[in-house]
């Protein structure tokens, strides 16, 4: 199957591997604990890329799903095609990718520009910490109902 664009992701990674050493490990069929171990060791994490209309119908908080959020908290540069549909919070600073060729180009760019990648990882981490903080969430609920 092509869950979350896994076929397109694999093709982009295979192309990337022609230029850079890379280990690709898909977390779709892994246990939650195993997927966390993989994310904790990863430099890049690709949450999903668009496949048809399915992902345009999902409501993400800030544009990122649970797996991508975990990757951000584990300081892995996170890519996704998620769309922010409705939320009062700022859009997550993930790297937006919609297509296989776009993913490949961005992987190359961030591999070559590690300083920029590290800055984005820190922004992603700070965003994830802020929006998963129970005190922040409780205040939002109290203030906005």
Secondary structure as UniProt FT lines:
FT   HELIX           3..5
FT   HELIX           6..17
FT   TURN            18..19
FT   TURN            28..29
FT   HELIX           32..41
FT   STRAND          44..46
FT   TURN            52..53
FT   HELIX           54..57
FT   STRAND          60..61
FT   TURN            62..63
FT   HELIX           66..73
FT   TURN            74..75
FT   STRAND          77..80
FT   STRAND          95..96
FT   HELIX           100..112
FT   HELIX           114..131
FT   HELIX           134..144
//
